[in-house]
């Protein structure tokens, strides 16, 4: 179990979801400010980070505390 305490797990889950959304927003914000090649590299790095946050933090918390799983993630978690 990644985080036993449900209250703390909920706090950390919300923070990691917010961080993931911010990274995705950064892609939108930077898109027209850098070259295509820079964007491709930046998008790849961002995708890696978002995937790691999901696989190593969000997914384990949701598996340990299914009642905390946001509706929009329920499908993603059942497919993996």
C-alpha positions in Angstrom: 0.0 0.0 0.0 1.4 3.3 -1.0 -0.4 5.5 1.6 -2.4 3.7 4.2 -4.1 6.8 5.7 -7.1 7.6 3.6 -7.2 11.3 4.4 -3.6 11.7 3.4 -4.1 9.6 0.3 -6.9 11.8 -0.8 -4.8 15.0 -0.3 -1.9 13.5 -2.2 -4.1 12.2 -5.0 -5.6 15.6 -5.5 -2.1 17.2 -5.6 -0.9 14.7 -8.2 -4.0 15.1 -10.4 -3.4 18.9 -10.2 0.2 18.5 -11.1 -0.7 16.3 -14.1 -3.3 18.8 -15.3 -0.7 21.6 -15.0 1.8 19.7 -17.0 -0.8 19.1 -19.7 -1.8 22.8 -19.7 1.9 23.7 -20.0 1.9 21.9 -23.3 -0.9 24.0 -24.6 0.7 27.2 -23.3 4.1 26.5 -24.9 2.9 25.1 -28.2 3.2 28.3 -30.3 6.3 29.6 -28.5 8.8 27.0 -29.6 9.8 25.2 -32.7 8.1 22.0 -33.8 11.1 19.9 -32.9 11.3 21.5 -29.4 7.6 20.9 -28.9 7.9 17.2 -29.9 10.8 16.7 -27.4 9.0 18.7 -24.7 5.7 16.8 -25.3 7.6 13.5 -25.1 9.2 14.5 -21.8 5.9 15.7 -20.4 4.2 12.6 -21.4 6.8 10.5 -19.6 6.4 12.5 -16.4 2.5 12.4 -16.5 2.7 8.6 -17.2 5.0 8.1 -14.2 2.8 10.2 -11.9 -0.2 8.1 -13.0 1.5 4.7 -12.8 3.6 5.2 -9.6 1.2 7.5 -7.5 -2.3 8.0 -8.8 -3.0 4.4 -9.9 -1.7 2.8 -6.6 -3.7 5.3 -4.5 -6.8 4.6 -6.4 -6.3 0.8 -6.2 -5.7 1.0 -2.5 -8.6 3.4 -1.9 -11.1 2.8 -4.7 -13.6 5.1 -3.2 -11.2 8.0 -3.9 -11.0 7.3 -7.6 -12.4 10.2 -9.7 -15.1 9.3 -12.1 -13.0 10.3 -15.1 -10.3 7.8 -14.1 -12.5 4.8 -13.5 -12.3 3.6 -17.1 -8.6 4.2 -17.3 -8.0 2.1 -14.2 -10.2 -0.8 -15.3 -8.4 -1.0 -18.6 -4.9 -1.3 -17.0 
